[in-house]
């Protein structure tokens, strides 16, 4: 049986999710490459990484997470049920940080 406390903003017992951390780091690295001109398009990243362009676009959204959410992910304090697959395959992440916190149950 798994007991999850949903009214807490972050996990009390940090547990780093390496897949979520890797996705977050990749998204930020790709955004930097686009901003500094190392790559010109998302398609270029997708071809290089051998990934579907839509997946790369969705993963790139993680580069726009609220800083405290990103920090929680890197520290392993994200909600226990927050998975990379859900972020990439689920509904589009809002750009508003307060809406992100509500959607991801980090209030």
N, C-alpha and C positions, 0 to 999 in steps of 0.2 A: 504494500500500500504506500502511496506517495501522498504526503501532506504538503500542500502549497498554501502559504499565507499570501493572499492577494492584496491586502491593504497596506503592505510595506512597499516603499518605493524601490528598494534595492535588496538584494540578497544579503543576509547577515553573515553567511559563511561563503566567502568568495570561492567561486569555482570557474576558472577560465575555460571557455568553450573555444578550443583552437580553431575550429571551422569558422565560427563567428568572428573571431579576432583576425584570422587570415583574410576573410572577405572584407572586413572593415579597412584593413591595411591596404589591400589591393585597390579598393575603391579610391582611397585617398592618393595612392601612388599614381593611378590612372588619371585622376583629376589634375594632379600636378603636371603630368606629362602633357596633357591637353593645354593647360594654361601657359606653360613655358614654350610650347610649340614643338616638343620632341615628337609628338604625333599630331596629325591634323584632324583626324576623325575618330569617332567611336568604332567605325568599321575597321580602321587600321589596327586598333587594339584587338578587336574580335578576331581578325585574321591571324595576327601574331600569336594570340593566346589559344587559337583553335577553339573558340567559343562562339556561340550564336550571338549576333549583335544585340538582340533583345535582352539576353541575359546580362551582357556587359552594361547596357543602359540601366537596367534595374539595379545591378550591383553598384553602379556609380551613384545611385541615390544615397547610399550609405555615407558618402563623403559629405552629405548635407545634413547629417544628424546633428541634433543639439550637442554641444561640446560635453555636457554632463552625461549624456547617453553614451557617447563614444568613450568617455573616460570609464564609465561603469562597465562597458563591454571589455575594454582592455584590462581592467582590474579584476574581472570575473564577478562583478556585482550586479550584472544584468538580471532581470527576472528569470527564474529557472526555466520558464517555458518559451523564452525568446530564442528562436532558431534562425540561422541564416536562410534556410529554405523558405521559411514563412515570410521573411522580409523581402526576398527576391521574387517569390511566386505569389505572394498574397496581394492585398490591395496596395495601390500606390501610396507611398509615404507622403504625408503632407509636408510642405515646406515650413510651415509654422511650427516652431519648437514646442509650444505648449500643446498643440494638437498631436505632435509626435508623442509627447509624454502620455497623453490620454490614450492614444491608440495602442501604445506599447505597455500600458499599465505602469507607467513610471510617473506618478503624480506627486 
